[in-house]
Amino acid sequence: MSEVHSDQLLAQVAALPPLPGVYRYFDADDGVLYVGKARNLKKRVSSYFQKNHGGTRIGHMIGKIARLETTVVRSEAEALLLENNLIKTLNPRYNILFRDDKSYPYLKIAGSDKVGTSEVAPLTASTFPRVAYYRGSVDRKHRYFGPYPSAWAVKESIQLLQKVFRLRTCEDTVFANRTRPCLLYQIKRCSGPCVNFISPQDYAQDVHNAEAFLRGETQAVLAALEARMMQHADKLEFEQAAELRNQMSALSKVLHQQSVETISDKDVDILAVKVQGGKACVNLAMVRGGRHLGDRAYFPTHVEDAAAVQDFDNIADEGAAAAPPQPVEVHVLEAFIAQHYIGVPVPPALITSHAVSRELIDALCEQSGIKISAVHNPREQRRLWLEMAQKNADIQLARLLAEEGSQQARTRALVDALDLAPDNLDTFRIECFDISHTAGEATQASCVVFHHHKMQNSEYRRYNIDGITPGDDYAAMRQVLMRRYSKLAEAGRDPPDATPARASGGGAGRLPDLVLVDGGKGQVSMAREVFAELGLDLAVIVGVEKGEGRKVGLEELVFADGRDKVYLGKDSAALMLVAQIRDEAHRFAITGMRARRAKVRVGGSSLEEIPGIGAKKRARLLQRFGGVRGVAAAGVDDIASVEGISRELAEEIYRALH
């Protein structure tokens, strides 16, 4: 194997120190192939280059290595943490990768540290903290509970708090301007603090109880409510006692409905993994405050390649007498734990479907600063949780395999129906165009992309269409196609005698296998003119023509190269795919057109584009006038009355919006 690598690379390998660290392999294009950790860098990295690995996955990877980088660390735990930080950052080809999802949602009790203000102080929104859904970085000004696996779980918890503790959910600006109680008060979901229907002290007690409930201290909350109820009853304050009785009843009902309730475990993550058909699923279920909040499924990539390389790593570390390679499920589970808990709070207990290394748990403890236990063979309630998580992992992976099989079948059906012969069905690429406007106003064209058997949102593009007669869809189509493919045509003419070819890659720098235009003969004729002018292949152009009565399922396909129209049939899998792509292009175009039209109708300028208007001044203006339209309708004097807005700036804002 060493003969395919440069002397410089082999000399670098020979000079590595026998210390713990992290290594990174790069290919000739400087793409990251693999990130690994080692107790002994010299021993581990050298083992890759000391024998011929043949046509194995490891051999394919090693054959691509052009250079390497290493980082020496103090301990193996540090190496593990650095390795997975780099994996999340670099997305290497031969590591198990989990998509970096959006941050988890939290339940926020805003300003809860201000609860308990004196009776002398004026009653403001901050006197009565609100409960709200929150996603983002946390701070010390408010109280946060979670994270939750989904937005639905947060909203359900908020509804519970409304039913039991009747905390407010309204924005501070709404709270400050209420003169009558809202509907939530009428249906007993709020105690009406905006109109002083509850004292700050009683509201503060409700907030305290709500926080205790979210922490899992449910029995303590019930005991405190019962004690307060008896105190009111002793004082013959029967109305207050009845309110507390109703609150206890609501809380007891909530606890009874929560079927997976426990006292001993307050914060636990349950992790179950399933591998099948070259795909894997990790199902994460969350228990917070003793309540099961739901679960979320994760699907990693590069499972088989990464597992083969990691097995080789283990053998290289332990030597010839090493234990047999670990199951793929263990590799997937350990990769998820190591990557997922970077920047995410770790609960003190993990329940796993497979045993994970002690080294990994120790590294998590070092990173989080708390003691973490991991159990893979639990009993009683924990076993029920794990069985639920395992069943959900099975269901989610089966759903993914079924969906992928269905998408591939639809792609194959379309290829067969159009008599195409792509080199690789997985890289078959479709681009679809649509024009959208309202009576010629704010014309926009959309381009959506389909390849690898699914829509690729990150490759969507919008084009603002200018310099045409309003409402001329043909001119708009000509402009967008010319802008989209003119550079591609120029590249295809170098050298001059070369025929424009479809590259094997999947990016936008190649002619797609199919170009769909939403329209019939007219739009197809315009597309044919553009492609003929650019010297591109006419056979890729297909128009989607509405059928009789414009009914869905009766569409016909119109070809630019002179072939007869094709009717696929309303139950055709190929037509289902064409309709999906066409509808997505229409949706993408119309949402962009509406946003542009709204901007045009308020004077062609947004507040952000006006010199001197920053985030704070913009927020004050929108809060005062209720939106951009309200600012546009205000006079100069009204605008100047906003804090921080001078007379000169108010005149500038007025001019910009008119």
C-alpha positions as CSV (number, residue, x, y, z in Angstrom):
1,M,0.0,0.0,0.0
2,S,2.9,2.3,0.7
3,E,3.9,2.6,-3.0
4,V,0.9,4.7,-3.8
5,H,1.8,7.3,-1.2
6,S,4.4,10.0,-1.4
7,D,7.7,9.8,0.5
8,Q,6.9,13.0,2.3
9,L,3.7,11.4,3.7
10,L,5.4,8.2,4.8
11,A,8.2,10.2,6.4
12,Q,5.6,12.2,8.3
13,V,4.0,9.0,9.5
14,A,7.4,7.6,10.7
15,A,8.1,10.8,12.7
16,L,4.8,10.7,14.7
17,P,5.2,10.6,18.5
18,P,3.9,7.7,20.6
19,L,1.4,10.0,22.4
20,P,-2.4,10.3,22.5
21,G,-3.9,12.5,19.9
22,V,-6.2,13.0,16.9
23,Y,-5.4,12.4,13.3
24,R,-7.1,13.6,10.1
25,Y,-6.7,12.1,6.6
26,F,-7.2,14.3,3.5
27,D,-7.6,13.4,-0.2
28,A,-5.9,15.1,-3.2
29,D,-8.7,17.7,-3.4
30,D,-8.2,18.5,0.3
31,G,-11.4,16.9,1.3
32,V,-11.5,15.3,4.7
33,L,-11.7,11.5,4.5
34,Y,-11.5,10.4,8.2
35,V,-11.0,11.8,11.7
36,G,-9.8,9.3,14.3
37,K,-8.3,9.3,17.8
38,A,-5.4,7.2,19.2
39,R,-3.8,6.3,22.5
40,N,-0.6,6.1,20.5
41,L,-0.5,8.2,17.3
42,K,2.6,6.5,15.9
43,K,1.3,3.0,16.3
44,R,-2.2,3.7,15.1
45,V,-1.4,5.8,12.0
46,S,1.5,3.5,11.0
47,S,-0.8,0.5,11.0
48,Y,-2.8,2.0,8.1
49,F,0.3,2.0,5.8
50,Q,2.0,-1.2,6.8
51,K,0.1,-3.7,4.6
52,N,-2.1,-4.0,1.6
53,H,-5.8,-3.8,2.5
54,G,-7.0,-4.8,-1.0
55,G,-10.4,-3.8,-2.2
56,T,-11.9,-3.4,1.3
57,R,-13.5,-0.2,2.5
58,I,-10.4,0.5,4.5
59,G,-8.3,-0.1,1.4
60,H,-10.4,2.3,-0.7
61,M,-10.0,5.0,1.9
62,I,-6.2,4.5,2.4
63,G,-5.7,4.7,-1.4
64,K,-7.2,8.2,-1.4
65,I,-5.0,9.6,1.4
66,A,-2.8,12.4,0.1
67,R,-1.8,14.1,3.4
68,L,-2.5,13.9,7.1
69,E,-2.7,16.3,10.1
70,T,-2.3,15.4,13.7
71,T,-3.0,17.1,17.1
72,V,-1.3,15.8,20.3
73,V,-3.4,16.0,23.4
74,R,-2.9,15.2,27.1
75,S,-5.2,12.3,27.5
76,E,-7.4,9.8,25.7
77,A,-10.5,11.6,27.0
78,E,-9.3,14.8,25.5
79,A,-8.7,13.0,22.2
80,L,-12.2,11.6,22.2
81,L,-13.8,15.1,22.8
82,L,-11.6,16.7,20.1
83,E,-12.3,13.9,17.6
84,N,-16.0,14.4,17.8
85,N,-15.8,18.2,17.7
86,L,-13.8,17.8,14.5
87,I,-16.3,15.2,13.1
88,K,-19.2,17.6,13.6
89,T,-17.2,20.5,12.0
90,L,-15.5,18.7,9.1
91,N,-18.1,16.1,8.1
92,P,-15.5,13.5,7.0
93,R,-16.5,10.9,4.4
94,Y,-15.6,7.7,6.4
95,N,-16.9,8.7,9.8
96,I,-20.4,8.0,11.1
97,L,-22.1,11.4,10.8
98,F,-25.3,12.7,12.4
99,R,-26.9,15.7,10.9
100,D,-26.6,18.8,13.1
101,D,-30.2,19.5,13.8
102,K,-31.6,22.8,15.0
103,S,-31.2,23.5,18.7
104,Y,-33.7,21.9,21.0
105,P,-36.7,23.8,22.2
106,Y,-37.1,24.8,25.9
107,L,-39.9,25.9,28.1
108,K,-39.1,29.4,29.4
109,I,-40.5,31.2,32.5
110,A,-39.5,34.7,31.7
111,G,-38.2,36.9,34.5
112,S,-38.9,34.3,37.2
113,D,-36.1,35.7,39.3
114,K,-38.2,38.9,39.8
115,V,-41.1,37.1,41.4
116,G,-42.1,38.4,44.8
117,T,-42.0,42.2,44.3
118,S,-43.3,44.4,47.1
119,E,-46.8,45.7,47.1
120,V,-45.5,49.3,46.9
121,A,-43.8,48.8,43.5
122,P,-45.9,49.4,40.4
123,L,-47.4,46.3,38.9
124,T,-45.8,45.6,35.5
125,A,-45.4,42.7,33.1
126,S,-42.2,41.7,34.9
127,T,-44.1,41.3,38.2
128,F,-46.1,38.4,36.6
129,P,-43.7,36.1,34.7
130,R,-45.0,34.5,31.5
131,V,-44.5,30.9,30.4
132,A,-43.3,30.6,26.7
133,Y,-41.9,28.3,24.1
134,Y,-38.2,29.1,23.4
135,R,-35.5,28.0,21.1
136,G,-31.9,29.5,21.2
137,S,-29.1,30.2,23.7
138,V,-30.1,30.4,27.3
139,D,-29.2,33.1,29.8
140,R,-29.5,33.8,33.5
141,K,-32.3,36.3,33.3
142,H,-35.0,33.7,32.9
143,R,-35.7,30.1,34.0
144,Y,-35.4,27.4,31.3
145,F,-36.7,23.8,31.5
146,G,-35.8,21.1,29.0
147,P,-34.5,20.5,26.5
148,Y,-37.6,18.9,24.9
149,P,-37.5,16.5,22.0
150,S,-40.0,18.5,19.9
151,A,-42.0,21.7,19.8
152,W,-45.1,19.7,20.4
153,A,-43.8,18.5,23.8
154,V,-43.1,22.1,24.9
155,K,-46.5,23.3,23.8
156,E,-48.2,20.4,25.6
157,S,-46.3,21.2,28.8
158,I,-47.4,24.8,28.5
159,Q,-51.0,23.7,28.2
160,L,-50.6,21.7,31.4
161,L,-49.2,24.7,33.2
162,Q,-52.1,26.8,32.0
163,K,-54.7,24.2,33.2
164,V,-53.1,23.6,36.6
165,F,-51.3,26.8,37.6
166,R,-53.0,29.3,35.2
167,L,-49.9,31.2,34.3
168,R,-50.0,33.8,31.6
169,T,-48.7,33.2,28.1
170,C,-49.3,36.7,26.5
171,E,-46.6,39.0,25.2
172,D,-45.5,41.8,27.6
173,T,-46.9,44.4,25.1
174,V,-50.3,42.7,25.1
175,F,-50.2,42.5,28.9
176,A,-49.5,46.2,29.3
177,N,-52.4,47.2,27.1
178,R,-55.2,45.0,28.5
179,T,-58.2,46.6,30.1
180,R,-60.4,43.5,30.2
181,P,-59.5,39.8,30.8
182,C,-58.9,37.8,27.6
183,L,-60.5,34.5,26.5
184,L,-57.9,32.4,28.4
185,Y,-59.2,33.8,31.6
186,Q,-62.8,33.0,30.7
187,I,-61.9,29.3,30.0
188,K,-59.8,29.1,33.2
189,R,-56.4,28.9,31.5
190,C,-55.1,32.2,33.1
191,S,-55.6,33.9,36.4
192,G,-56.0,37.4,34.9
193,P,-52.9,39.2,36.3
194,C,-53.2,41.8,33.5
195,V,-56.3,43.2,35.2
196,N,-55.2,42.6,38.8
197,F,-57.5,39.6,39.3
198,I,-54.7,37.9,41.3
199,S,-52.1,39.4,43.8
200,P,-48.4,39.3,43.0
201,Q,-47.8,37.1,46.0
202,D,-50.4,34.5,44.9
203,Y,-49.1,34.6,41.4
204,A,-45.5,34.1,42.7
205,Q,-46.7,31.0,44.6
206,D,-48.2,29.6,41.4
207,V,-44.9,30.2,39.5
208,H,-43.0,28.5,42.3
209,N,-45.3,25.5,42.2
210,A,-45.1,25.4,38.4
211,E,-41.3,25.3,38.5
212,A,-41.3,22.6,41.2
213,F,-43.7,20.6,39.0
214,L,-41.4,20.9,36.0
215,R,-38.5,19.7,38.2
216,G,-40.5,16.6,39.1
217,E,-41.3,17.6,42.7
218,T,-45.0,16.7,42.2
219,Q,-45.6,15.3,45.6
220,A,-44.2,18.3,47.3
221,V,-46.4,20.6,45.2
222,L,-49.5,18.6,46.1
223,A,-48.6,18.7,49.8
224,A,-48.0,22.5,49.7
225,L,-51.3,23.1,47.9
226,E,-53.1,20.9,50.4
227,A,-51.6,22.9,53.3
228,R,-52.6,26.2,51.8
229,M,-56.1,24.9,51.2
230,M,-56.5,23.9,54.8
231,Q,-55.2,27.3,56.0
232,H,-57.9,29.0,54.0
233,A,-60.6,26.6,55.2
234,D,-59.6,27.3,58.8
235,K,-60.0,31.0,58.2
236,L,-63.4,30.3,56.6
237,E,-62.0,31.6,53.2
238,F,-63.9,29.0,51.3
239,E,-63.6,30.6,47.8
240,Q,-59.8,30.5,48.0
241,A,-59.9,27.0,49.4
242,A,-62.1,25.9,46.5
243,E,-59.6,27.4,44.0
244,L,-56.8,25.4,45.6
245,R,-58.9,22.3,45.6
246,N,-59.6,22.7,41.9
247,Q,-55.9,23.2,41.3
248,M,-55.0,20.0,43.2
249,S,-57.7,18.1,41.2
250,A,-56.3,19.3,37.9
251,L,-52.7,18.4,38.9
252,S,-53.8,14.9,40.1
253,K,-55.6,14.4,36.8
254,V,-52.4,15.4,34.8
255,L,-50.3,13.0,36.9
256,H,-52.8,10.2,36.3
257,Q,-52.7,10.8,32.5
258,Q,-48.9,10.7,32.4
259,S,-48.6,6.9,32.1
260,V,-44.8,6.8,32.3
261,E,-44.4,8.7,35.6
262,T,-41.7,7.9,38.1
263,I,-40.3,9.4,41.3
264,S,-36.8,8.0,41.3
265,D,-35.7,9.1,37.8
266,K,-36.2,12.8,37.1
267,D,-33.8,13.4,34.2
268,V,-32.9,10.5,31.9
269,D,-32.2,10.0,28.2
270,I,-33.1,6.6,26.7
271,L,-31.1,5.6,23.5
272,A,-32.1,2.7,21.3
273,V,-30.4,1.8,18.0
274,K,-31.5,-0.2,15.0
275,V,-29.5,-1.1,11.9
276,Q,-31.0,-2.7,8.8
277,G,-30.4,-2.6,5.1
278,G,-27.3,-0.4,5.3
279,K,-29.3,2.3,7.2
280,A,-29.3,3.0,10.9
281,C,-31.7,4.8,13.3
282,V,-31.0,6.1,16.8
283,N,-34.2,6.9,18.8
284,L,-33.7,9.3,21.7
285,A,-36.4,9.4,24.3
286,M,-36.3,12.1,27.0
287,V,-37.5,12.0,30.6
288,R,-37.4,15.4,32.3
289,G,-38.8,16.2,35.8
290,G,-40.0,12.6,35.9
291,R,-42.2,13.0,32.9
292,H,-41.7,11.2,29.6
293,L,-41.6,14.0,27.0
294,G,-41.5,12.0,23.8
295,D,-38.7,11.0,21.4
296,R,-36.9,11.9,18.3
297,A,-35.3,9.7,15.6
298,Y,-31.8,10.4,14.1
299,F,-30.5,8.8,10.9
300,P,-26.7,8.8,10.5
301,T,-24.8,8.5,7.2
302,H,-21.7,6.5,6.2
303,V,-22.6,3.7,8.6
304,E,-20.9,0.7,6.9
305,D,-17.8,2.5,5.8
306,A,-17.2,4.1,9.2
307,A,-17.9,0.8,11.1
308,A,-15.2,-1.0,9.0
309,V,-12.6,1.7,9.6
310,Q,-13.4,1.9,13.4
311,D,-13.1,-1.9,13.7
312,F,-9.7,-1.6,12.2
313,D,-8.8,1.1,14.6
314,N,-9.8,-1.1,17.6
315,I,-7.7,-4.0,16.2
316,A,-4.7,-1.7,15.6
317,D,-4.9,-0.4,19.2
318,E,-5.2,-3.8,20.9
319,G,-2.9,-5.9,18.6
320,A,-3.4,-9.4,17.2
321,A,-5.1,-10.7,20.4
322,A,-7.8,-8.1,20.3
323,A,-11.5,-9.0,20.8
324,P,-13.6,-9.5,17.6
325,P,-15.0,-6.3,15.9
326,Q,-17.9,-4.7,17.7
327,P,-21.4,-4.8,16.2
328,V,-22.3,-1.9,14.0
329,E,-25.0,-0.9,16.5
330,V,-22.3,-0.1,19.1
331,H,-20.4,2.0,16.7
332,V,-23.5,4.0,15.8
333,L,-24.6,4.4,19.4
334,E,-21.2,5.6,20.6
335,A,-20.9,8.0,17.6
336,F,-24.3,9.5,18.4
337,I,-23.5,9.9,22.2
338,A,-20.1,11.5,21.4
339,Q,-21.5,13.9,18.8
340,H,-24.9,14.7,20.2
341,Y,-23.9,15.9,23.6
342,I,-21.5,18.5,22.3
343,G,-23.2,21.7,23.4
344,V,-26.3,19.9,24.7
345,P,-26.9,19.3,28.4
346,V,-26.3,15.7,29.5
347,P,-28.7,14.2,32.0
348,P,-27.2,12.3,34.9
349,A,-28.5,8.9,33.6
350,L,-28.3,7.3,30.2
351,I,-30.2,4.1,29.3
352,T,-28.8,2.4,26.2
353,S,-29.9,-0.6,24.1
354,H,-26.2,-1.7,23.8
355,A,-23.2,-1.4,26.2
356,V,-21.0,1.6,25.4
357,S,-17.4,2.1,26.5
358,R,-16.6,3.4,29.9
359,E,-14.0,5.7,28.3
360,L,-16.8,7.5,26.4
361,I,-18.9,8.0,29.6
362,D,-15.8,9.3,31.5
363,A,-15.2,11.8,28.7
364,L,-18.8,13.0,29.0
365,C,-18.4,13.4,32.7
366,E,-15.2,15.4,32.2
367,Q,-16.9,17.6,29.6
368,S,-20.1,18.2,31.5
369,G,-18.7,18.4,35.0
370,I,-21.4,16.0,36.4
371,K,-21.4,12.3,37.3
372,I,-23.1,10.3,34.5
373,S,-24.2,6.7,34.7
374,A,-25.0,4.5,31.7
375,V,-27.1,1.3,32.0
376,H,-27.7,-1.1,29.0
377,N,-29.7,-3.8,30.8
378,P,-32.2,-1.9,33.0
379,R,-35.1,-3.2,35.1
380,E,-38.6,-2.3,36.0
381,Q,-39.7,1.2,34.7
382,R,-36.4,1.8,32.9
383,R,-36.8,-1.5,31.0
384,L,-40.3,-0.3,29.8
385,W,-38.8,3.0,28.6
386,L,-36.1,1.2,26.7
387,E,-38.6,-1.2,25.1
388,M,-40.6,1.8,24.0
389,A,-37.6,3.5,22.5
390,Q,-36.5,0.3,20.8
391,K,-39.9,-0.2,19.2
392,N,-39.9,3.4,18.0
393,A,-36.4,2.9,16.5
394,D,-37.7,-0.2,14.6
395,I,-40.8,1.7,13.3
396,Q,-38.8,4.8,12.3
397,L,-36.2,2.8,10.4
398,A,-38.9,0.8,8.6
399,R,-40.6,4.0,7.6
400,L,-37.3,5.5,6.3
401,L,-36.6,2.3,4.2
402,A,-40.1,2.3,2.8
403,E,-39.9,6.0,1.9
404,E,-36.5,5.6,0.2
405,G,-37.7,2.6,-1.7
406,S,-40.8,4.4,-2.8
407,Q,-38.8,7.5,-3.9
408,Q,-36.4,5.3,-5.9
409,A,-39.3,3.5,-7.5
410,R,-40.8,6.8,-8.6
411,T,-37.5,8.0,-10.0
412,R,-37.2,4.7,-11.9
413,A,-40.8,5.0,-13.2
414,L,-40.1,8.5,-14.6
415,V,-36.9,7.4,-16.2
416,D,-38.6,4.5,-17.9
417,A,-41.6,6.5,-18.9
418,L,-39.5,9.1,-20.7
419,D,-37.2,6.5,-22.1
420,L,-34.1,8.0,-20.5
421,A,-30.9,6.1,-19.7
422,P,-29.0,7.9,-16.9
423,D,-25.5,6.6,-15.9
424,N,-26.6,6.5,-12.3
425,L,-30.1,6.6,-11.0
426,D,-29.0,8.0,-7.7
427,T,-27.5,11.1,-9.3
428,F,-30.4,11.6,-11.7
429,R,-31.0,15.4,-11.5
430,I,-34.2,17.4,-12.3
431,E,-34.5,21.2,-12.3
432,C,-38.0,22.7,-12.5
433,F,-38.9,26.3,-13.2
434,D,-42.1,28.3,-12.5
435,I,-43.1,31.9,-12.9
436,S,-45.2,33.8,-10.4
437,H,-46.6,37.3,-10.2
438,T,-49.8,39.2,-9.4
439,A,-51.1,41.1,-12.5
440,G,-47.5,41.6,-13.5
441,E,-46.3,42.9,-10.2
442,A,-43.2,41.6,-8.4
443,T,-42.5,38.9,-11.0
444,Q,-40.3,36.1,-9.7
445,A,-39.0,32.8,-11.2
446,S,-38.2,29.8,-9.1
447,C,-35.8,26.9,-9.7
448,V,-36.2,23.8,-7.5
449,V,-33.8,20.8,-7.7
450,F,-34.5,17.1,-7.3
451,H,-31.7,14.5,-7.1
452,H,-30.7,11.6,-4.9
453,H,-34.4,10.8,-5.0
454,K,-35.5,13.8,-3.0
455,M,-35.9,17.6,-3.2
456,Q,-32.7,19.5,-2.4
457,N,-33.9,22.6,-0.5
458,S,-30.4,24.0,-0.2
459,E,-30.0,24.2,-4.0
460,Y,-33.3,26.1,-4.6
461,R,-32.9,29.5,-6.3
462,R,-35.2,32.5,-6.8
463,Y,-34.7,35.0,-9.7
464,N,-36.2,38.5,-9.7
465,I,-37.4,39.2,-13.2
466,D,-37.0,42.8,-14.4
467,G,-37.0,44.6,-17.8
468,I,-39.9,42.7,-19.3
469,T,-43.5,43.7,-20.1
470,P,-45.6,43.1,-16.9
471,G,-47.3,39.7,-17.1
472,D,-45.2,38.4,-20.0
473,D,-44.5,34.9,-18.7
474,Y,-42.7,33.8,-21.8
475,A,-40.2,36.6,-21.5
476,A,-39.8,35.8,-17.8
477,M,-39.1,32.2,-18.6
478,R,-36.5,33.2,-21.3
479,Q,-34.7,35.4,-18.8
480,V,-34.5,32.9,-16.0
481,L,-33.3,30.1,-18.3
482,M,-30.7,32.3,-19.9
483,R,-29.4,33.4,-16.4
484,R,-29.4,29.8,-15.2
485,Y,-27.6,28.1,-18.1
486,S,-25.6,30.7,-20.0
487,K,-22.4,30.2,-17.9
488,L,-22.8,26.4,-18.2
489,A,-23.0,26.8,-22.0
490,E,-19.9,29.0,-22.0
491,A,-18.0,26.3,-20.0
492,G,-19.2,23.7,-22.5
493,R,-17.7,25.6,-25.5
494,D,-14.1,25.3,-24.1
495,P,-12.6,23.7,-26.2
496,P,-14.8,24.9,-29.1
497,D,-15.2,21.5,-30.6
498,A,-16.3,19.9,-27.4
499,T,-19.9,18.7,-27.0
500,P,-21.6,20.0,-23.8
501,A,-21.8,17.0,-21.6
502,R,-23.4,16.1,-18.4
503,A,-20.8,15.8,-15.7
504,S,-21.0,12.9,-13.3
505,G,-21.2,15.1,-10.2
506,G,-24.4,16.2,-8.5
507,G,-23.9,19.9,-8.3
508,A,-25.4,22.8,-10.2
509,G,-22.3,23.1,-12.5
510,R,-23.8,20.5,-15.0
511,L,-26.7,20.3,-17.3
512,P,-29.5,18.5,-15.4
513,D,-30.8,15.2,-16.8
514,L,-34.3,16.8,-17.1
515,V,-35.5,20.4,-17.2
516,L,-39.2,20.8,-16.3
517,V,-41.1,24.0,-17.1
518,D,-44.5,24.6,-15.7
519,G,-46.5,25.2,-18.9
520,G,-47.5,23.8,-22.3
521,K,-46.3,24.4,-25.9
522,G,-45.7,28.1,-25.4
523,Q,-43.3,27.8,-22.5
524,V,-41.6,24.8,-24.1
525,S,-41.0,26.7,-27.3
526,M,-39.4,29.5,-25.4
527,A,-37.2,27.0,-23.5
528,R,-36.3,25.4,-26.9
529,E,-35.2,28.8,-28.3
530,V,-33.0,29.5,-25.3
531,F,-31.3,26.1,-25.4
532,A,-30.8,26.3,-29.1
533,E,-29.2,29.7,-28.7
534,L,-26.9,28.4,-26.0
535,G,-26.1,25.1,-27.8
536,L,-27.5,22.9,-25.1
537,D,-29.3,19.5,-25.5
538,L,-33.0,20.1,-26.4
539,A,-34.0,16.6,-25.3
540,V,-33.8,17.4,-21.6
541,I,-36.7,20.0,-21.8
542,V,-40.1,18.8,-20.8
543,G,-43.2,20.9,-20.2
544,V,-46.0,20.0,-17.8
545,E,-49.2,20.9,-19.6
546,K,-52.5,21.1,-17.7
547,G,-55.1,18.6,-18.8
548,E,-58.7,19.0,-19.7
549,G,-60.4,21.2,-17.2
550,R,-57.0,21.8,-15.5
551,K,-57.8,18.7,-13.4
552,V,-55.0,17.2,-11.3
553,G,-53.9,13.8,-12.7
554,L,-54.7,14.7,-16.4
555,E,-51.4,16.5,-17.0
556,E,-49.5,15.8,-20.2
557,L,-45.8,16.1,-20.9
558,V,-44.7,18.2,-23.9
559,F,-41.2,17.7,-25.4
560,A,-39.0,20.3,-27.0
561,D,-37.3,17.9,-29.4
562,G,-40.5,17.2,-31.4
563,R,-41.7,14.0,-29.7
564,D,-45.4,13.4,-29.3
565,K,-47.1,14.4,-26.0
566,V,-47.2,11.8,-23.3
567,Y,-50.0,11.1,-20.9
568,L,-48.7,9.1,-18.0
569,G,-52.0,8.3,-16.3
570,K,-53.4,9.7,-13.1
571,D,-52.2,6.7,-11.1
572,S,-48.7,6.7,-12.6
573,A,-45.8,6.8,-10.1
574,A,-43.9,8.9,-12.7
575,L,-46.7,11.5,-12.8
576,M,-46.7,11.6,-9.0
577,L,-43.1,12.6,-9.0
578,V,-43.5,15.2,-11.8
579,A,-46.5,16.7,-9.9
580,Q,-44.5,16.8,-6.6
581,I,-41.6,18.7,-8.3
582,R,-44.0,21.0,-10.2
583,D,-46.0,21.8,-7.1
584,E,-42.8,22.5,-5.1
585,A,-41.6,24.9,-7.8
586,H,-45.0,26.7,-7.7
587,R,-44.9,26.9,-3.9
588,F,-41.4,28.3,-3.8
589,A,-42.1,30.8,-6.5
590,I,-45.4,32.1,-5.0
591,T,-43.9,32.5,-1.5
592,G,-41.0,34.6,-2.8
593,M,-43.3,36.7,-5.0
594,R,-45.6,37.5,-2.1
595,A,-42.7,38.5,0.1
596,R,-41.3,40.8,-2.7
597,R,-44.8,42.2,-3.4
598,A,-45.3,43.1,0.3
599,K,-41.9,44.9,0.3
600,V,-42.8,46.8,-2.8
601,R,-46.2,47.9,-1.4
602,V,-44.7,49.6,1.6
603,G,-42.5,51.9,-0.5
604,G,-39.9,49.6,-1.9
605,S,-37.7,49.8,1.2
606,S,-37.6,47.9,4.5
607,L,-36.6,49.5,7.8
608,E,-33.3,47.5,7.8
609,E,-32.2,49.3,4.6
610,I,-32.6,52.8,6.0
611,P,-29.3,54.3,7.2
612,G,-29.3,54.9,11.0
613,I,-31.9,52.2,11.8
614,G,-30.4,49.4,13.8
615,A,-32.0,46.5,15.5
616,K,-33.1,48.4,18.6
617,K,-34.6,51.3,16.8
618,R,-36.4,49.0,14.4
619,A,-37.8,47.0,17.3
620,R,-39.1,50.2,19.0
621,L,-40.8,51.3,15.7
622,L,-42.4,48.0,15.1
623,Q,-43.6,47.8,18.7
624,R,-45.1,51.3,18.6
625,F,-46.8,51.0,15.2
626,G,-47.5,47.3,15.1
627,G,-45.5,46.5,11.9
628,V,-44.0,48.0,8.8
629,R,-47.3,49.0,7.4
630,G,-48.1,50.9,10.6
631,V,-44.8,52.8,10.3
632,A,-45.5,53.6,6.7
633,A,-48.9,55.0,7.7
634,A,-47.5,57.2,10.5
635,G,-46.6,60.9,10.1
636,V,-43.1,62.4,10.7
637,D,-44.2,63.8,14.1
638,D,-45.5,60.3,15.2
639,I,-42.3,58.6,14.1
640,A,-40.1,61.3,15.9
641,S,-42.0,60.6,19.1
642,V,-40.4,57.1,19.3
643,E,-37.5,56.9,21.7
644,G,-34.2,57.2,20.0
645,I,-35.6,58.6,16.7
646,S,-34.6,62.2,15.9
647,R,-36.6,64.6,13.8
648,E,-34.1,64.2,10.9
649,L,-34.2,60.4,11.1
650,A,-38.0,60.5,11.2
651,E,-38.0,62.5,8.0
652,E,-35.6,60.1,6.4
653,I,-37.8,57.1,7.4
654,Y,-40.9,58.8,6.1
655,R,-39.2,59.5,2.7
656,A,-37.9,56.0,2.4
657,L,-41.3,54.4,3.0
658,H,-43.1,56.8,0.7
